[in-house]
């Protein structure tokens, strides 16, 4: 079962942008639309093809619904017959990253909840009933045993909180390696910008979770802006909204905020942090955020913006 999930973060540019655009492409992958813009001069378009191939590879590697030709992926891990399965180094890295974040967030980010996530996705698609807590408790998960690149049987992984951020990060690293310093990677709720092609920094508009337009606009270069929210995939019943971001502690969709946005240089960290912050209280989130070189803004259920201490540098 796959979902179309388009969480738009708008890039606001000047009216003379077309004078600078040298290469641009868009494609659909990881259940979202990805747009790449490169502003460097005297460059060909081969790099755009390489970036699209990169995104397709990481989609394939982290896909939990289909096998991937030529590489052991998440689907293979979730459906393996062997006691142990040797996996790709990058997949092992992502799984280990998820395990570490599980510890750092007191279990708020849990990549081992595949069965429970599938259950809620089915409810959202069907606009279905509210489950009882006892029914949700039947969805147990087995801890991951990972020895170098070998993983144990019995897990049901979902890397949705990490995969897109990792792909964006690797795409940015590839562009930088090949000498493309001025770029925008816009992948739904993930935006990574390099050096600005103008004197001013990039202006990035974060979509309002309820109304048309932007919630706020941030400015930056060499940073990633990541947003999580529960308003794109959901169903409503008995005056409650049930969305796709599940709180591992309650087994129900998180109910603290309307959206959370994180700004940091590391796209993978940004992806993980937005999910974790969305499923924990404001006090817990501020404590977690203080451990990282990152800033965040929370949009509460009573329509208040709460900024981290250093967030103002981006406004």
Long-range contacts (C-beta under 8 A, 24 or more apart in sequence): 1-65, 1-118, 1-121, 1-122, 1-125, 2-31, 2-65, 3-31, 3-121, 3-125, 3-233, 3-244, 4-31, 4-32, 5-31, 5-32, 5-188, 5-232, 5-233, 5-244, 6-32, 6-33, 6-188, 6-232, 7-32, 7-188, 7-189, 7-207, 7-227, 7-229, 7-232, 8-188, 8-207, 9-186, 9-188, 9-189, 9-190, 9-191, 9-204, 9-205, 9-206, 9-207, 9-225, 9-227, 10-204, 10-205, 10-206, 10-207, 10-214, 11-37, 11-184, 11-186, 11-191, 11-193, 11-202, 11-203, 11-204, 11-205, 12-203, 12-204, 12-205, 12-217, 13-202, 13-203, 14-198, 20-197, 20-198, 23-47, 23-48, 24-48, 25-51, 25-52, 27-52, 27-55, 29-55, 29-56, 29-59, 30-55, 30-58, 30-59, 30-163, 30-164, 30-167, 30-187, 30-188, 32-164, 32-187, 32-188, 32-189, 33-187, 33-188, 34-185, 34-186, 34-187, 34-188, 35-184, 35-185, 35-186, 35-187, 36-171, 36-183, 36-184, 36-185, 36-186, 37-183, 37-184, 37-186, 38-175, 38-180, 38-182, 38-183, 39-182, 39-183, 39-197, 40-179, 40-180, 40-181, 40-182, 40-183, 43-179, 43-180, 47-174, 47-175, 47-178, 47-180, 50-174, 51-171, 51-174, 51-175, 51-185, 54-167, 54-170, 54-171, 54-174, 55-167, 55-171, 55-187, 58-163, 58-166, 58-167, 58-170, 59-163, 59-167, 61-88, 61-90, 61-91, 62-91, 62-94, 62-159, 62-162, 62-163, 62-166, 64-114, 64-157, 64-158, 64-159, 74-157, 74-158, 74-159, 77-151, 77-155, 77-157, 78-114, 78-155, 78-156, 78-157, 80-153, 81-153, 82-153, 83-152, 83-153, 84-147, 84-150, 84-151, 84-152, 84-153, 85-150, 85-151, 85-153, 86-149, 86-150, 87-149, 87-150, 87-151, 88-149, 89-149, 92-146, 92-148, 92-149, 92-151, 94-159, 94-162, 94-163, 94-166, 95-144, 95-146, 95-151, 95-157, 95-159, 96-146, 97-162, 97-268, 97-272, 98-159, 98-161, 98-162, 98-272, 99-144, 99-146, 101-272, 101-276, 104-288, 104-291, 105-276, 105-280, 105-288, 106-284, 107-248, 107-249, 108-247, 108-248, 108-249, 108-276, 108-279, 108-280, 108-284, 109-161, 109-248, 109-272, 109-275, 109-276, 109-279, 110-141, 110-248, 111-157, 111-158, 111-159, 111-161, 111-162, 112-141, 112-142, 112-143, 112-144, 112-155, 112-156, 112-157, 112-158, 113-139, 113-141, 113-156, 113-158, 113-246, 113-248, 114-141, 114-155, 114-156, 114-157, 114-158, 115-139, 115-141, 115-156, 116-141, 116-246, 116-251, 117-158, 117-160, 117-244, 117-246, 120-242, 120-244, 120-246, 120-253, 121-233, 121-244, 123-235, 123-242, 124-233, 124-234, 124-235, 124-242, 124-243, 124-244, 126-235, 127-235, 127-237, 128-235, 129-237, 130-237, 130-238, 130-240, 130-242, 133-251, 136-251, 136-252, 137-251, 139-251, 161-271, 161-272, 161-275, 162-268, 162-271, 162-272, 164-188, 164-189, 164-190, 164-271, 165-190, 165-224, 165-226, 165-267, 165-268, 165-269, 165-270, 165-271, 165-272, 166-267, 166-268, 166-271, 168-192, 168-224, 168-267, 168-271, 169-224, 169-266, 169-267, 169-268, 172-267, 189-226, 189-227, 189-228, 189-229, 189-274, 190-224, 190-225, 190-226, 190-267, 190-270, 190-271, 191-224, 191-225, 191-226, 192-223, 192-224, 192-267, 193-220, 193-221, 193-222, 193-223, 193-224, 194-221, 194-222, 195-221, 195-222, 196-221, 206-259, 206-261, 209-258, 209-259, 209-299, 210-258, 210-303, 215-259, 215-299, 215-305, 216-297, 216-305, 216-315, 217-315, 218-261, 218-263, 218-314, 218-315, 219-314, 219-315, 220-263, 220-314, 222-265, 223-263, 223-264, 223-265, 223-314, 224-263, 224-264, 224-265, 224-266, 224-267, 224-270, 225-261, 225-262, 225-263, 225-270, 226-261, 226-262, 226-263, 226-267, 226-270, 226-271, 226-273, 226-274, 227-259, 227-260, 227-261, 227-262, 227-274, 228-259, 228-260, 228-261, 228-274, 228-275, 228-277, 228-278, 229-257, 229-258, 229-259, 229-260, 229-278, 230-254, 230-258, 230-259, 230-278, 231-258, 231-259, 245-275, 245-278, 245-279, 246-279, 247-279, 248-279, 249-279, 254-278, 254-279, 255-301, 256-280, 256-281, 256-282, 256-300, 256-301, 257-298, 257-299, 257-300, 257-301, 258-299, 258-300, 258-301, 258-303, 259-298, 259-299, 260-285, 260-296, 260-297, 260-298, 260-299, 261-296, 261-297, 262-289, 262-294, 262-295, 262-296, 263-294, 263-295, 263-296, 263-311, 263-314, 264-292, 264-293, 264-294, 264-295, 265-293, 266-294, 269-294, 270-294, 282-306
